[in-house]
Amino acid sequence: MKTIGILGMGAIGGMLASHIVDHGSDTVYILGDEERIERYNNQNWICVNGKEYTLMGMTPKNAEILDLIILAVKYHHLKEVIPFMAPFIGDHTTIVSLMNGIDSENLVGEVYGMDKIVHAFIVAISAVKKGRAIQATAGEVVFNSIRGDQEKVAALSSFFKRNGISHRIPDDILKEIWWKFMINVGVNQVSAVLDAPYGDCQSIEPIGELIDAAMMEVIELSKYEKVHLTMADLERWHLVLQDLAPEGLTSMLQDMRARRKTEVEMFAGVVQRLGIQHGYPTPVNDVLFHLIKAKEAQEGV
C-alpha cells in the first residue's frame, strides 16, 4: 500500500494525513470534488498540533486507482460518498472505514464488494478541530478482516507501522466494532446533550451513570445480534475514559458547539431500530434521540 486516499478532512482524517506526510514513505491524497479541493487550497489546508501541512487533493477528474481508501466522513454524508469513490477503486484497492457505527462497512461492501473491506475503527483518540486547526492525539486503529484475508491485514499492518500509527488486530473485530459503537452511543450522545467535555464524564457521577445506562441498552441488544458484549466490555471503556484528556471533546459535542448536524441517526437511531426489530425497549436512547434532534432543530441544522 503506497498510494492512500482519505475521504473526510475532519480531526481524524487530518491527523492521519499528517502522520503519513511526516513519515514520508507513502503518498496521501485528500479526495473531494473540485470545489472542496479548491477550498482546502485557499485555506492553506490544515494545521495539526501546531504544524502546517499542505496536502495534495485528488478529484474524480484526475482520479487514479489507489491502494488504500480511508473513510472518515460523517454518517449523513455516506450515501453521497459511496458512488463518489468509484473512480479511485480498482481490483487491488482496500477500503477501511473509520466511521462510527456498525453498518458503514456493509453499505460500502454492497456496492464494491465485501472482499475489498477491512473492518476497522479508531479508539483512545482525543481530537478537536476548529476551522483549519486540529489538536489531536494519534489514538489506536483496531482492524481485521472478517473474511480471513490475511494478505490485506498484513499489508495494512505494515502501512500503519511505517507511518507511526498505533494499531491492534483482535481476533473478533465485529465484537470490537460493537464495543466502539457502545462507547459512542453513551459518551458521544450524553456529552452532546450536557455540553460535557471528557473531564465532566470522568468526574461527575450522574453523567457517568447516564452514559452507562445508554451503553447497557447496546450490551443487551448485542446478545440478539450474536455479538455478546458483557459488563467486562463496559469496564474496559471506563479504563479508556480515564486516560482521555479532560479538556477533550467528543465528536458529537464538537458538532453541537459548531452548530453542525450530528450523527444521532447512527447512534440512538440504530439502537431504536434494533430495539424495535428485537422487541427490546430502549428508553434511554429514545430520550437521547429526541433531545439531540430537538437541539438540532433549535439550531436549524
N, C-alpha and C positions, 0 to 999 in steps of 0.2 A: 504494500500500500504506500504509494508515493505521491499521488495526487488526491487531495481531500477537498470536498465542498461542504461548506457549512450553511445551512438554511436557518436563519434566525440570528439576529445580532443583538440579542439581549445580553444579560450578565453572563450566562453560561456560554453562549456562542462566542462572545467576545473574549472571555477568559481562555477558552480552548484555542482560539485562533492565536492569541498572544503566546501561548506555550509552544505552538508549532513554529511560529516565527522565531522565537527566542532560540530554539534548538537547531533550526536551520537544515534539518535532514529531509524534510518533506515540503511540498508546495501546497499552500492552502488558498482556496478561493472562497469568497463570500458570494453566495448565489442570490440573485434577485433580478427583477425586471430593470429596464434601463433607467426608469425614473428613480427607483430606490438606490441603485448604484451611484447615479449622479448625485443624489442627496448625500450619500455617505462620503463621496469625494469632496463635495462642497463643505462638509463639516469637518474635513480632515480626519475622517474615520473615527478612531476611538483612542481613549487614554485608559490604560489598565494599571491600577496600583501606582499611578503617577508617571507611568512611562507611555510615551506616544507611539502609536502604531499606525502606519499607512499600509493598508491591506490591498489585495487585488480582488476586484469584482469579476464575476462571470455572469453573463446573461444568456438567455436561450439563443440569441442571435450569434453569439461567438462561443457556443457551447462545445465542450469536449467531453468525451466519456471519462468518468472519474473512477478511481479505485474505491473510494470511500465517500459516502454522503452521510453527514451527521445532521439529524433533525433536532432543532432546538427552538421550535416555534410554539406559539400559544395554540391551545386546543381549537379555538374558534377559527384559526387560520388553516387548519389541517386540510379541510376539503379542497381549498383552492391550491394548496401547496402540492398535493399528491399529483395532479396532472402536470403541474409546472416542472416537476422533477424529470419528466420523460427524456428530454434531450441529453441529460447528463448520465443516463443509466445504460450500461452495456451488459454483456454476458457475465463479465467478471466483477461487476460493481457490488460492493457490500453496503447495506443500508443499516444504520444504527439510529434508533430514536432515543433521545434523552428527554423526551417529553414526559410530563407527569401522567398518571393514569394507567389504565390496564388494557387499553384497546387500540392504541395507535399502531402497534406492530401489525395487528390483524388487518386494520384498514389499509395500510400501505401494502401488505403482503397480498391482499385480494387483487390488487392491480398489477404488481410487479413480480409476484411470486414469493412465497414464504422462504424459498431457498436462498433469497438474497438478504434475508433478515437475520441479524444477530440481536437477540433481546438484550436490553441494557437500561440502566438508569444511573443517575449520579446522586450521591449522598454525602452528608457531612460537609456541605458547601455553604458558606456564608457569602452571599454576593448581593451587591446593591449597585444599580445603575441609575445615575442622574444625568440626563442629557447624554453626552458622549463619554462621560467619565464612569468607569467601573472600578469598584473596590471589591475584591474577591479573593477568597482562599480557594485552592485548587479542588478540594473535595476528593472523592474517590468514585471512579466509574466501576460499576458492577455489571458483568455481562457473561453470557454464554449462549450457545446455540441449542435450541430445543430439538433440533434435528440431528444433533451429534456431529455437526460439521466442524471437525477439529482443525481442518486446514484454515478455515476462516477465523476460528478462535485464536489459533497460533499467530496468524498474520496480524490480527487486531491487538493481541498482547504485545507483539514486537513493536507495533506502531506506538502504543502507549508508553512502553519502556523508553524508546529513543526520544520521546518528546517530554519525558519527565512527568507523566501523568499517572498518579497512583491508581491502581486498579486491582480488582479481585474477581476470580472466576468461581462462583459457587456451583455446587452440583445441581441444585434445584433453583434455576433462575426464575421460574414462574412464581414460586413462593416468595422470593426476594422482591420481585416486582410488586406483588401484593403487599408486602411489608412496607415498601415505599409509598404505595397507594394509601395504606392505613395511616402513615405519618402525615401525608398531605391532607387527607380528609380531616384529621384532627388539628394539627398545628396551623396549616395554611388558613383554614376557614375560621377558626376561633381567633387567630391573631388579626385577621382582616376585620372581623366584626368588632373586636375590642380595641383595635389600634394598638396591639401589644407586640413590641419587639421581643426577641428571644429572652432577654433578661426578665421580662414580666412572666413569660411562660415558665421560666426556671424557678422563680421566687414567689409568685403569688399563687397560693394553693387552690383557690376556686378556679383560676384559669387552667391550671394543670388538670383539675378534676373534669372540667368540661372537655378538654382535649381528649382525655382518656375515654370519656363517655362516647364521643363521636367515633373514636377508634374501635371501641368494643363492638359497635354495630358492624364494622368491617370484619373483625375477627369472627363474629357469628356467621356472617354471610360467606366467608371464605370456606366454611365447612360444607355449605351447599354446593360450592364450586369445586370441591375436592382439592382445595389448596391447603386447608388446615393450619391457619395461623393459631398461635397459642398465647397464653399470658407471658411466656418467655419472650415472645417477639415484642410485646408491649414493654417489658423490662429492658430489652435491648435498645428500644427507642429512648427510654429515659437516660441511658448512658450516653447516647449520641447527643441528646439535648444539652446535657451538662457541659459538653465540650464546645458548643457553639458560642460565638462572640455575643455577649449580652446586648450590644448595640445593633446586632444584625437583624434584618427584616426578612420575613418570608416573601416569596414572590407575589403572593396574593395581596399581602399588606402593601407592598410596593405599588402594585396595580391600583389598589384602592386609593392610596395617597396621591397617585398621579392621575386619578380620575379616568383610568382605563378600564375596559371590560375585563372581568375576572374569568377564571376557569371553573366557576362553580358548577357548570353543567357536567364537567368531567369528574368532579368530586362528589358532592352531595347528590347531583343529578343522577350519576351512575349508581350510587348507593340506593337511592329511591327506586330506580328501575329494577335493580336486583332484588330489593325487598319485596316489590310487587310480584316479581317473577316467582319468588320462592315462598311467598306468603309470610314474610318475616317483617314485623313492624320496625321502622327506623325513625322514631320521633325526634331524636337529637338532630339528625341530618335533615329531616323535614323542616325543622325550625331554622337551622343554619341556612338552608337553601333560600327560604323566604326572606330572611334578614338580609342576606347578601344581595338578592335580586332587588329588594326594596332600596338598599343603599345605592345600587347601580342606577335605579330609576331616579332617585333623588339627584344624582349627579348627571343624569341624562346620557348614560352610556349603555 
